[in-house]
Amino acid sequence: MKLSDYKELFATNPKLAMLFDLSERYPRGPKANIRPHHYEARSERWYDRHETQLVKEKLENDKKTPDVIKICTVKKHGFCPVAYGYNVLELHAWFKKNRISDGYDFRTKIESLLSTQNGFDQSPIERLVVAKFLGYSKQATQTRRAKRISLRIEQLKRWVQENVTTAYYKIQRGYQSGDLYVHADSETGAQAQYDLFLKPAIAEIEKHDRHSRGNGAYEVRYSEHALEGPAGLMVKNNDFIKTCQRKVNDLEDSIKKAQAQIVSLQLAKDMVSEYSANMTCSYEYEETA
């Protein structure tokens, strides 16, 4: 796509332009000021030949791209070479909501981002995208671009996990038991927090659950960054809290039913016992010689 067409697409449909841009071998960025010489290959292997990343030094030496460094930098965590000119955390969040792994995903996502499915009402630049990527003969193009985006999703996910370590970490206990989250600056810190503050409570619960481990021993796993602090911790742990409350309610109902059953059994026992005694005492037995 010509540079002028790309700029027009970004002005009229920025999400569609971003999707197209990220499927290019050398993305231009939202301001269209990044060029192939700002990139370097990440791998010499043929299958990984599209693993390109930005070079900070080359951006610094170009008067047209100093703002790219700022956009692609996460405060206190450094420059991200695989953000391709976009805001790191915003792109990461978009990738999490829009998983693209094959040509079908790529085509479906383009169709969903078009302003309308009616070709007559689409802008000329959108019709150009449709002609270039959505035709039956474009399946190989769709697959190639989808694989490129899928690779970049994994690259960015890996970079965020390795660098933006201030995050929510998950303790995965299963759907019925409820997952837990802790907030920490590293995986080691998250494990220490769990072991110190939450493990004793989980171990106590599991003493009475024959399907669980019984000792509360779990490993933490990176879930998502939390640069805003632990503000969302209550929300993330809400499912676990609800699961506990539901089980408490079920147990309390069971206790009420058991107590009612005990009363009924006790009453039945007393009545049968009294009946048996009365019948025994009142019966006139025949005297035998």
PAZAPA-4460 file (N, C-alpha, C; in steps of 0.05 Angstrom, whole numbers, plus 32768, in hexadecimal, padded with zeros to 4 digits):
% residues 289
    n_x    n_y    n_z   ca_x   ca_y   ca_z    c_x    c_y    c_z   seq   type   mol
   8011   7FE8   8000   8000   8000   8000   8012   8019   8000     1      M     A
   800B   802C   7FEF   801A   8045   7FEE   8018   8054   8008     2      K     A
   802D   8064   800D   802D   8074   8026   8015   8086   8028     3      L     A
   800E   8093   8012   7FF7   80A5   8013   7FDD   8097   8019     4      S     A
   7FDA   807E   800E   7FC2   806E   8014   7FC2   8066   8031     5      D     A
   7FD9   805F   803C   7FDB   8057   8058   7FD3   806E   806A     6      Y     A
   7FDD   8086   8064   7FD6   809D   8075   7FB8   80A3   8074     7      K     A
   7FAC   80A0   805C   7F90   80A4   8059   7F80   808F   8069     8      E     A
   7F89   8076   8068   7F7C   8061   8077   7F7D   8066   8095     9      L     A
   7F95   806F   809E   7F98   8074   80BB   7F87   808C   80C4    10      F     A
   7F82   809F   80B2   7F72   80B6   80B9   7F54   80AE   80BA    11      A     A
   7F4C   809B   80AA   7F2F   8094   80A8   7F28   807C   80B9    12      T     A
   7F3A   8069   80BC   7F34   8051   80CB   7F4E   8047   80D9    13      N     A
   7F56   8054   80F0   7F70   804E   80FC   7F73   8031   8105    14      P     A
   7F5F   8024   810F   7F61   8008   8117   7F68   7FF5   8100    15      K     A
   7F5A   7FFA   80EA   7F5F   7FEA   80D2   7F7B   7FF0   80C7    16      L     A
   7F83   8009   80C8   7F9E   8010   80BF   7FB3   8003   80D0    17      A     A
   7FAE   8002   80EB   7FC1   7FF5   80FD   7FC4   7FD8   80F7    18      M     A
   7FAD   7FCA   80F2   7FAE   7FAE   80EC   7FBD   7FA9   80D3    19      L     A
   7FB8   7FB9   80BE   7FC7   7FB6   80A5   7FE5   7FBC   80AA    20      F     A
   7FEB   7FD1   80B9   8006   7FD9   80BD   8016   7FC3   80CC    21      D     A
   800A   7FB7   80E0   8018   7FA3   80F0   801C   7F89   80E1    22      L     A
   800E   7F86   80CA   8013   7F6E   80BA   8028   7F72   80A5    23      S     A
   8032   7F8B   80A3   8048   7F91   8090   8063   7F88   809C    24      E     A
   8075   7F82   808A   8090   7F7A   8094   809D   7F90   80A4    25      R     A
   809A   7FA9   809B   80A5   7FC0   80A9   808E   7FD4   80AF    26      Y     A
   8081   7FD1   80C5   806B   7FE4   80CC   8074   8001   80CB    27      P     A
   8063   8013   80C3   8069   802F   80C1   8063   803F   80DA    28      R     A
   8052   8033   80EB   804A   8041   8103   8032   8053   80FE    29      G     A
   8025   805D   8114   800D   806E   8110   8012   8089   8103    30      P     A
   802B   8092   8104   8032   80AC   80F6   8040   80A7   80DC    31      K     A
   8042   808F   80D4   804E   8088   80BA   806A   8093   80B7    32      A     A
   8079   8094   80CC   8094   80A0   80CB   80AA   808B   80D0    33      N     A
   80A3   8071   80D1   80B7   805C   80D5   80BD   804F   80BA    34      I     A
   80D6   804A   80B5   80DE   803F   809B   80EE   8025   80A0    35      R     A
   80F2   8015   808B   8100   7FFB   808E   811C   7FFE   809B    36      P     A
   812A   8015   8096   8145   8017   80A1   8144   801C   80C0    37      H     A
   812D   8020   80CB   812B   8022   80E8   8128   8007   80F6    38      H     A
   8127   7FF1   80E6   8123   7FD6   80F0   813D   7FC6   80ED    39      Y     A
   813D   7FB0   80FC   8152   7F9C   80F8   8144   7F80   80FB    40      E     A
   814F   7F6C   80EE   8144   7F51   80F1   814C   7F45   810C    41      A     A
   8139   7F37   8118   813E   7F2B   8132   8149   7F0F   812F    42      R     A
   8147   7F03   8118   8150   7EE8   8115   815A   7EE4   80F9    43      S     A
   816F   7ED2   80F6   8179   7ECC   80DC   816C   7EB3   80D0    44      E     A
   815B   7EA6   80DF   814E   7E8E   80D5   8138   7E96   80C1    45      R     A
   8135   7E86   80AC   8123   7E8C   8096   8106   7E8E   80A0    46      W     A
   80FE   7E7C   80B2   80E2   7E7C   80BB   80DD   7E94   80CD    47      Y     A
   80F2   7EA0   80D8   80EE   7EB7   80EA   80F7   7ED1   80DC    48      D     A
   80F8   7ED1   80C2   8103   7EE8   80B4   80F3   7F01   80B7    49      R     A
   80D9   7EFF   80C0   80C8   7F16   80C4   80C9   7F21   80E1    50      H     A
   80DB   7F15   80F1   80DE   7F1F   810C   80EF   7F39   810C    51      E     A
   80E2   7F4F   8106   80F0   7F68   8106   80EA   7F78   811F    52      T     A
   80FC   7F89   8127   80F8   7F9A   813E   8105   7FB5   813A    53      Q     A
   80FA   7FC9   8147   8105   7FE4   8144   8120   7FE6   8152    54      L     A
   8131   7FF7   8148   814B   7FFC   8154   814B   8019   815F    55      V     A
   814D   801A   8179   814B   8034   8187   815F   8049   817D    56      K     A
   8178   8040   8178   818D   8052   8170   8186   805E   8154    57      E     A
   817B   804E   8142   8174   8058   8128   815D   806C   8129    58      K     A
   814B   8068   813C   8135   807B   8140   813F   8095   814C    59      L     A
   8152   8093   815E   815E   80AB   816B   816D   80BD   8157    60      E     A
   8179   80B0   8143   8189   80BF   8130   8179   80CA   8119    61      N     A
   815F   80C5   8119   814D   80CF   8104   813B   80E5   8110    62      D     A
   813C   80FD   8104   812D   8114   810E   810E   8110   810C    63      K     A
   8106   80FD   80FB   80EA   80F9   80F7   80DD   80E5   810B    64      K     A
   80EE   80D7   811A   80E3   80C1   812B   80E9   80C3   8149    65      T     A
   80F1   80D9   8155   80F7   80D9   8171   80DE   80D3   8182    66      P     A
   80C6   80DB   8179   80AE   80D6   8188   80A7   80B8   8189    67      D     A
   80B1   80A8   8175   80AC   808C   8175   80B8   807F   818E    68      V     A
   80CF   8088   8196   80DC   807D   81AE   80CB   8081   81C6    69      I     A
   80C0   8099   81C8   80AF   80A0   81DF   8095   808F   81DF    70      K     A
   8089   808B   81C8   8070   807C   81C6   8075   805E   81CD    71      I     A
   808D   8054   81C4   8093   8038   81C8   80A2   8032   81E2    72      C     A
   80A2   8045   81F4   80AF   8041   820E   809B   8040   8224    73      T     A
   809E   802C   8236   808E   8029   824D   809E   8035   8265    74      V     A
   8092   8049   8272   80A0   8057   8287   80AB   8043   829C    75      K     A
   80C5   8046   82A2   80D4   8036   82B5   80DA   8019   82AB    76      K     A
   80D0   8013   8293   80D4   7FF7   8289   80E2   7FF7   826E    77      H     A
   80E7   800E   8263   80F8   800E   824B   80EA   800F   8230    78      G     A
   80FA   8010   821B   80F1   8011   81FF   80EA   7FF5   81F5    79      F     A
   80D3   7FF4   81E8   80CA   7FDB   81DC   80CF   7FDA   81BE    80      C     A
   80E1   7FCA   81B5   80E7   7FCA   8198   80D3   7FBB   8187    81      P     A
   80BF   7FAE   8194   80AB   7FA0   8184   808F   7FAC   8187    82      V     A
   808E   7FC7   818C   8075   7FD5   818D   806F   7FE3   8172    83      A     A
   8083   7FE5   8161   807F   7FEF   8145   8073   800B   8143    84      Y     A
   807A   801C   8156   8071   8038   8155   8057   803D   8164    85      G     A
   804B   8028   816F   8031   802B   817E   8036   802A   819C    86      Y     A
   8023   8035   81AB   8024   8034   81C8   8025   8017   81D1    87      N     A
   8039   8010   81E1   803F   7FF4   81E8   8027   7FE7   81F6    88      V     A
   801E   7FF3   820B   8009   7FE7   821B   7FEE   7FE7   820D    89      L     A
   7FE8   7FFC   81FE   7FCF   7FFC   81EE   7FCF   7FE7   81D9    90      E     A
   7FE6   7FE4   81CB   7FE8   7FCF   81B7   7FE6   7FB3   81C3    91      L     A
   7FF3   7FB0   81DA   7FF2   7F96   81E8   7FD5   7F8F   81F0    92      H     A
   7FC6   7FA3   81FA   7FAA   7F9F   8201   7F99   7F98   81E9    93      A     A
   7F9E   7FA6   81D2   7F90   7FA0   81B9   7F95   7F84   81AF    94      W     A
   7FAE   7F7C   81B1   7FB6   7F61   81A9   7FA7   7F4C   81BA    95      F     A
   7FA4   7F51   81D4   7F98   7F3E   81E5   7F7A   7F3A   81DE    96      K     A
   7F6D   7F4F   81D4   7F51   7F4D   81CD   7F4D   7F44   81B0    97      K     A
   7F62   7F44   81A0   7F60   7F3E   8184   7F75   7F2A   817C    98      N     A
   7F70   7F11   8182   7F83   7EFC   817C   7F81   7EF5   815E    99      R     A
   7F98   7EF5   8151   7F99   7EEF   8134   7FAE   7EDA   8130   100      I     A
   7FA6   7EC2   8127   7FB9   7EAC   8124   7FB9   7EA1   8108   101      S     A
   7FA5   7EA6   80F8   7FA5   7E9B   80DD   7F97   7EAE   80CA   102      D     A
   7F96   7EA6   80B0   7F8B   7EB8   809C   7F6E   7EBE   80A0   103      G     A
   7F5F   7EAA   80AB   7F43   7EAF   80B0   7F3F   7EC5   80C5   104      Y     A
   7F4F   7EC4   80DB   7F4E   7ED9   80EF   7F54   7EF4   80E3   105      D     A
   7F68   7EF5   80D2   7F70   7F0E   80C6   7F5A   7F1A   80B5   106      F     A
   7F4E   7F09   80A4   7F38   7F12   8093   7F20   7F1B   80A3   107      R     A
   7F19   7F0B   80B7   7F02   7F12   80C8   7F06   7F2C   80D7   108      T     A
   7F1F   7F31   80E0   7F24   7F4A   80EE   7F22   7F62   80DC   109      K     A
   7F2D   7F5F   80C3   7F2A   7F75   80B0   7F0D   7F7B   80AA   110      I     A
   7EFD   7F66   80A7   7EE1   7F6A   80A1   7ED2   7F79   80B8   111      E     A
   7EDA   7F72   80D1   7ECD   7F7E   80E8   7ED5   7F9B   80EB   112      S     A
   7EED   7FA3   80E1   7EF6   7FBE   80E4   7EEE   7FD1   80CE   113      L     A
   7EE2   7FC6   80B9   7ED8   7FD7   80A3   7EC0   7FE7   80AD   114      L     A
   7EBE   7FFF   80A4   7EA8   8011   80AE   7E8D   8006   80A7   115      S     A
   7E8B   7FF6   8091   7E72   7FEA   8089   7E78   7FD2   8077   116      T     A
   7E66   7FBF   8077   7E6A   7FA8   8065   7E60   7FAD   8049   117      Q     A
   7E52   7FC4   8046   7E48   7FCC   802C   7E5F   7FDA   801C   118      N     A
   7E68   7FCD   8007   7E7F   7FD8   7FF8   7E79   7FF4   7FEC   119      G     A
   7E60   7FFA   7FE7   7E59   8014   7FDB   7E5C   802A   7FF0   120      F     A
   7E59   8024   8009   7E5B   8038   801E   7E76   803B   802A   121      D     A
   7E88   8029   8023   7EA4   802A   802E   7EB3   8041   8021   122      Q     A
   7EC7   804B   802F   7ED8   805F   8024   7EEA   8053   800E   123      S     A
   7EF4   8062   7FFC   7F05   8058   7FE6   7F1D   8048   7FF1   124      P     A
   7F28   8052   8007   7F40   8045   8012   7F39   802A   801E   125      I     A
   7F20   8028   802A   7F17   800E   8035   7F12   7FFA   801E   126      E     A
   7F07   8004   8008   7F03   7FF2   7FF1   7F1E   7FE8   7FE6   127      R     A
   7F32   7FF9   7FE9   7F4D   7FF0   7FE0   7F57   7FDA   7FF2   128      L     A
   7F52   7FDC   800C   7F5A   7FC7   801F   7F4B   7FAD   8019   129      V     A
   7F31   7FAF   8014   7F21   7F98   800D   7F2C   7F8A   7FF4   130      V     A
   7F32   7F99   7FE0   7F3C   7F8E   7FC7   7F58   7F81   7FCB   131      A     A
   7F67   7F8D   7FDD   7F83   7F84   7FE0   7F85   7F6B   7FF2   132      K     A
   7F72   7F68   8006   7F75   7F53   8019   7F5E   7F3F   801C   133      F     A
   7F46   7F45   8013   7F2F   7F34   8019   7F26   7F23   8002   134      L     A
   7F32   7F25   7FEB   7F2A   7F14   7FD4   7F31   7EF7   7FD9   135      G     A
   7F23   7EE5   7FCA   7F29   7EC8   7FCD   7F45   7EC2   7FC5   136      Y     A
   7F50   7ED0   7FB2   7F6C   7ECB   7FA9   7F81   7ED6   7FBD   137      S     A
   7F78   7EE3   7FD2   7F8A   7EEF   7FE5   7F8F   7EDE   7FFE   138      K     A
   7F87   7EC5   7FFE   7F8A   7EB4   8015   7FA7   7EB1   801F   139      Q     A
   7FB9   7EAE   800C   7FD5   7EAC   8013   7FDF   7EC5   8021   140      A     A
   7FD6   7EDC   8016   7FDE   7EF6   8022   7FD3   7EF8   803E   141      T     A
   7FBA   7EF0   8042   7FAD   7EF1   805C   7FBD   7EE0   8070   142      Q     A
   7FC4   7EC8   8068   7FD2   7EB5   807A   7FED   7EC0   8081   143      T     A
   7FFC   7ECB   806D   8017   7ED6   8072   8015   7EED   8086   144      R     A
   8003   7EFF   8082   8000   7F16   8093   7FF7   7F0E   80AF   145      R     A
   7FE5   7EFB   80B1   7FDB   7EF1   80CB   7FF1   7EE5   80DB   146      A     A
   8002   7ED5   80CE   8019   7EC9   80DD   802C   7EDF   80E7   147      K     A
   802F   7EF3   80D7   8041   7F09   80DF   8036   7F17   80F8   148      R     A
   801C   7F1D   80F8   8010   7F2A   810F   8011   7F17   8127   149      I     A
   800B   7EFE   8123   800C   7EEA   8139   8027   7EEA   8146   150      S     A
   803C   7EEA   8136   8057   7EEB   8140   805C   7F04   8150   151      L     A
   8052   7F1A   8147   8056   7F34   8155   8046   7F35   816F   152      R     A
   802F   7F29   816F   8020   7F27   8188   8031   7F19   819D   153      I     A
   803D   7F02   8196   804D   7EF3   81A9   8066   7F03   81B1   154      E     A
   8072   7F11   819E   808A   7F21   81A5   8083   7F37   81B9   155      Q     A
   806D   7F45   81B5   8066   7F5A   81C7   805D   7F4F   81E2   156      L     A
   804E   7F39   81E2   8046   7F2C   81FB   805F   7F24   820C   157      K     A
   8073   7F18   81FE   808B   7F10   820C   809A   7F28   8217   158      R     A
   809B   7F3E   8207   80AA   7F56   8211   809C   7F61   8229   159      W     A
   8082   7F63   8229   8073   7F6F   8240   8078   7F5D   8259   160      V     A
   8076   7F43   8256   807A   7F32   826D   8096   7F33   8278   161      Q     A
   80AA   7F36   8267   80C5   7F37   8270   80CE   7F52   827B   162      E     A
   80C0   7F67   8273   80C9   7F82   827A   80B5   7F91   828C   163      N     A
   809C   7F8F   8287   8088   7F9D   8298   8080   7F89   82AE   164      V     A
   8091   7F85   82C1   808D   7F70   82D6   807B   7F79   82ED   165      T     A
   8074   7F93   82EE   8061   7F9C   8302   8045   7F93   82F7   166      T     A
   803A   7F7F   8303   8024   7F71   82F6   8012   7F62   830A   167      A     A
   7FFC   7F58   82FF   7FEB   7F45   830E   7FF6   7F29   8307   168      Y     A
   7FF9   7F19   831B   8003   7EFE   8317   7FEC   7EEB   8320   169      Y     A
   7FE8   7ED6   8310   7FD1   7EC4   8315   7FDA   7EAB   8323   170      K     A
   7FCA   7EA2   8336   7FCC   7E88   8342   7FB5   7E78   8338   171      I     A
   7FBA   7E66   8325   7FA5   7E58   8317   7F9D   7E3F   8327   172      Q     A
   7F85   7E3F   8331   7F7B   7E28   8341   7F64   7E19   8333   173      R     A
   7F5B   7E23   831D   7F46   7E15   830F   7F2C   7E24   8310   174      G     A
   7F1A   7E1D   82FE   7F00   7E2C   82FB   7EEF   7E2A   8314   175      Y     A
   7EEC   7E11   831F   7EDB   7E0D   8336   7EE6   7E18   8350   176      Q     A
   7F01   7E19   8351   7F0E   7E23   836A   7F11   7E41   8369   177      S     A
   7F14   7E4D   8352   7F18   7E6A   834F   7F36   7E71   834F   178      G     A
   7F3E   7E81   833B   7F59   7E8A   833A   7F5E   7EA2   834C   179      D     A
   7F77   7EA5   8354   7F7F   7EBB   8366   7F93   7ECD   8357   180      L     A
   7F95   7EE6   8360   7FA9   7EF9   8354   7FB7   7F08   836A   181      Y     A
   7FD1   7F0D   8366   7FE0   7F1E   8377   7FED   7F33   8366   182      V     A
   7FF5   7F4A   8373   8002   7F60   8365   801E   7F62   836F   183      H     A
   8032   7F62   835C   804E   7F63   8364   805E   7F6F   834E   184      A     A
   8078   7F74   8354   808A   7F7F   8340   809B   7F6A   8332   185      D     A
   8098   7F51   833A   80A6   7F3B   832E   8099   7F21   8334   186      S     A
   80A0   7F0C   8325   8094   7EF2   832B   809D   7EE7   8346   187      E     A
   80B6   7EEC   834D   80C0   7EE4   8367   80B0   7EF1   837D   188      T     A
   80AC   7F0C   837A   809D   7F1A   838E   8080   7F11   8390   189      G     A
   8074   7F0A   8379   8058   7F00   8379   8056   7EE6   8387   190      A     A
   806A   7ED4   8382   806A   7EBA   8390   806C   7EBD   83AE   191      Q     A
   807E   7ED0   83B6   8082   7ED5   83D3   8068   7EE0   83DF   192      A     A
   805A   7EF2   83D1   8041   7EFC   83DC   802C   7EE7   83DF   193      Q     A
   802A   7ED5   83CB   8016   7EC0   83CD   801D   7EAD   83E4   194      Y     A
   8036   7EA5   83E6   803E   7E92   83FB   803A   7E9E   8417   195      D     A
   803E   7EB8   841A   803D   7EC5   8434   8020   7ECB   843C   196      L     A
   8010   7ED6   8429   7FF6   7EE1   8431   7FDE   7ECF   842A   197      F     A
   7FE0   7EBF   8414   7FC9   7EB0   840B   7FCB   7E92   840D   198      L     A
   7FE3   7E87   840C   7FE6   7E6A   840C   7FDB   7E5D   8425   199      K     A
   7FDF   7E68   843E   7FD3   7E5B   8455   7FB4   7E58   8453   200      P     A
   7FA7   7E6D   8449   7F8A   7E6C   8446   7F81   7E57   8432   201      A     A
   7F90   7E56   841B   7F89   7E42   8407   7F8E   7E26   8411   202      I     A
   7FA4   7E22   841F   7FAA   7E08   842B   7F94   7DFF   843E   203      A     A
   7F8A   7E12   844E   7F75   7E0B   8461   7F5B   7E03   8453   204      E     A
   7F55   7E10   843D   7F3D   7E09   842D   7F41   7DEC   8421   205      I     A
   7F59   7DE7   8417   7F5E   7DCE   8409   7F5F   7DB6   841C   206      E     A
   7F61   7DBB   8436   7F60   7DA4   8449   7F46   7D95   8447   207      K     A
   7F31   7DA3   843F   7F17   7D97   843F   7F0D   7D91   8422   208      H     A
   7F1F   7D93   840F   7F18   7D8D   83F3   7F2A   7D76   83E9   209      D     A
   7F1D   7D5F   83E5   7F2D   7D48   83DD   7F37   7D49   83C1   210      R     A
   7F2C   7D5C   83B1   7F35   7D5F   8395   7F4D   7D73   8392   211      H     A
   7F55   7D80   83A7   7F69   7D95   83A5   7F84   7D8A   83AF   212      S     A
   7F98   7D9B   83AD   7FB3   7D93   83B5   7FB6   7D8F   83D3   213      R     A
   7FA7   7D9F   83E2   7FA8   7D9C   83FF   7FBC   7DAD   840D   214      G     A
   7FCF   7DB9   83FF   7FE4   7DC9   840C   7FE6   7DE5   8402   215      N     A
   7FD5   7DED   83EF   7FD5   7E08   83E4   7FED   7E10   83D4   216      G     A
   7FFD   7DFC   83CB   8016   7E02   83BC   8010   7E07   839F   217      A     A
   8013   7E20   8396   800F   7E27   837A   8024   7E3B   8371   218      Y     A
   802A   7E3B   8356   803D   7E4E   834B   802E   7E65   833E   219      E     A
   8039   7E7C   8340   802D   7E94   8334   8035   7E96   8317   220      V     A
   8024   7EA2   8307   8029   7EA6   82EA   8022   7EC3   82E3   221      R     A
   8031   7ECF   82D1   802C   7EEA   82C7   8011   7EEB   82BA   222      Y     A
   8000   7EFE   82C2   7FE6   7F01   82B6   7FE5   7F1A   82A4   223      S     A
   7FE8   7F32   82AF   7FE8   7F4A   829F   7FF5   7F61   82AF   224      E     A
   7FFF   7F75   82A1   800D   7F8A   82AE   7FFA   7F9A   82C0   225      H     A
   8005   7FA7   82D4   7FF4   7FB7   82E7   8004   7FD0   82EF   226      A     A
   800B   7FE0   82DC   801A   7FF8   82E2   800A   800C   82F3   227      L     A
   7FF0   8009   82F2   7FDF   801C   8302   7FDF   8014   831F   228      E     A
   7FEC   7FFE   8327   7FEC   7FF5   8342   7FD7   7FDF   8346   229      G     A
   7FD3   7FD7   835F   7FC0   7FC1   8365   7FA3   7FC9   8365   230      P     A
   7F9C   7FDF   8357   7F81   7FE9   8357   7F6C   7FD5   834E   231      A     A
   7F74   7FC3   833C   7F61   7FB0   8331   7F61   7F95   833F   232      G     A
   7F70   7F93   8355   7F73   7F79   8362   7F58   7F6F   836D   233      L     A
   7F48   7F80   8378   7F2E   7F78   8383   7F1C   7F6C   836C   234      M     A
   7F1D   7F79   8355   7F0D   7F70   833F   7F17   7F55   8335   235      V     A
   7F31   7F52   8333   7F3D   7F39   8329   7F38   7F21   833C   236      K     A
   7F38   7F27   8356   7F33   7F12   836A   7F16   7F0E   8371   237      N     A
   7F04   7F1D   8363   7EE8   7F1C   8369   7EDC   7F01   8364   238      N     A
   7EE5   7EF4   834E   7EDA   7ED9   8348   7EE1   7EC5   835E   239      D     A
   7EF9   7EC7   8369   7F00   7EB4   837F   7EEF   7EBA   8397   240      F     A
   7EEB   7ED4   839E   7EDA   7EDB   83B5   7EBE   7ED1   83B1   241      I     A
   7EB3   7ED4   8399   7E98   7ECB   8393   7E96   7EAC   8395   242      K     A
   7EAB   7E9F   838C   7EAB   7E81   838D   7EAB   7E78   83AA   243      T     A
   7EBB   7E85   83BB   7EBB   7E7F   83D8   7EA0   7E83   83E4   244      C     A
   7E94   7E9A   83DE   7E7A   7EA1   83E9   7E64   7E8D   83E0   245      Q     A
   7E66   7E85   83C7   7E52   7E71   83BD   7E55   7E57   83CC   246      R     A
   7E6E   7E4E   83D1   7E72   7E35   83DF   7E69   7E38   83FC   247      K     A
   7E6E   7E4F   8408   7E64   7E54   8424   7E46   7E52   8425   248      V     A
   7E39   7E5E   8411   7E1B   7E5D   8410   7E11   7E41   840D   249      N     A
   7E1F   7E32   83FB   7E17   7E16   83F7   7E1A   7E05   8410   250      D     A
   7E30   7E0A   841E   7E35   7DFB   8437   7E21   7E02   844D   251      L     A
   7E1B   7E1C   844F   7E07   7E25   8462   7DEC   7E19   845C   252      E     A
   7DE4   7E17   8443   7DCB   7E0A   843B   7DCC   7DED   8442   253      D     A
   7DE3   7DE0   843E   7DE6   7DC4   8445   7DE3   7DC0   8463   254      S     A
   7DEE   7DD3   8473   7DEC   7DD1   8490   7DCF   7DD3   8498   255      I     A
   7DC0   7DE7   848D   7DA4   7DEA   8493   7D94   7DD1   848C   256      K     A
   7D9A   7DC6   8475   7D8B   7DAE   846D   7D92   7D96   8480   257      K     A
   7DAC   7D95   8488   7DB4   7D7F   849A   7DA8   7D83   84B5   258      A     A
   7DA6   7D9C   84BF   7D9A   7DA0   84D9   7D7C   7D99   84D8   259      Q     A
   7D6E   7DA1   84C2   7D52   7D9A   84BF   7D4F   7D7B   84BE   260      A     A
   7D61   7D6E   84B1   7D60   7D51   84AF   7D65   7D44   84CA   261      Q     A
   7D77   7D50   84D9   7D7D   7D45   84F4   7D64   7D47   8506   262      I     A
   7D56   7D5F   8505   7D3E   7D63   8514   7D29   7D4E   850C   263      V     A
   7D26   7D49   84F3   7D12   7D36   84E9   7D19   7D1A   84F2   264      S     A
   7D32   7D12   84F0   7D3B   7CF8   84F8   7D38   7CF4   8516   265      L     A
   7D3F   7D09   8525   7D3C   7D07   8542   7D1F   7D04   854B   266      Q     A
   7D0D   7D13   853D   7CF1   7D11   8543   7CE6   7CF5   853C   267      L     A
   7CEE   7CEB   8525   7CE5   7CD1   851C   7CF0   7CBB   8530   268      A     A
   7D08   7CBE   8538   7D14   7CAB   854B   7D05   7CAA   8565   269      K     A
   7CFF   7CC2   8570   7CF1   7CC4   8589   7CD5   7CB9   8587   270      D     A
   7CC7   7CBF   8571   7CAB   7CB5   856E   7CAB   7C97   856B   271      M     A
   7CBD   7C8B   855C   7CBE   7C6E   8558   7CC5   7C61   8573   272      V     A
   7CD8   7C6D   8581   7CE0   7C62   859B   7CC9   7C63   85AF   273      S     A
   7CBB   7C7A   85B0   7CA4   7C7D   85C2   7C8E   7C69   85BB   274      E     A
   7C88   7C67   85A1   7C73   7C55   8598   7C7A   7C38   85A0   275      Y     A
   7C93   7C30   859B   7C9B   7C15   85A1   7C98   7C0F   85BF   276      S     A
   7CA1   7C23   85D0   7CA0   7C1F   85ED   7C83   7C1D   85F6   277      A     A
   7C72   7C2F   85EC   7C56   7C2F   85F4   7C48   7C15   85EC   278      N     A
   7C4D   7C0C   85D4   7C40   7BF4   85CC   7C49   7BDC   85DC   279      M     A
   7C62   7BDC   85E3   7C6D   7BC6   85F3   7C61   7BC5   860F   280      T     A
   7C5E   7BDD   861B   7C53   7BDF   8636   7C35   7BDA   8638   281      C     A
   7C26   7BE2   8624   7C09   7BE0   8624   7BFE   7BC5   861A   282      S     A
   7C0F   7BB6   860F   7C05   7B9D   8603   7BFF   7B89   861A   283      Y     A
   7BE8   7B7B   8619   7BE1   7B67   862D   7BEB   7B4C   8624   284      E     A
   7BFF   7B42   8631   7C0B   7B29   862A   7BFB   7B12   8637   285      Y     A
   7BF6   7AFC   862A   7BE8   7AE5   8636   7BFB   7AD7   8649   286      E     A
   7BEF   7AD0   8660   7C00   7AC1   8673   7C04   7AA5   8669   287      E     A
   7C1B   7A9C   866B   7C21   7A80   8663   7C28   7A70   867B   288      T     A
   7C1F   7A57   867A   7C24   7A45   8691   7C42   7A3E   8693   289      A     A
***
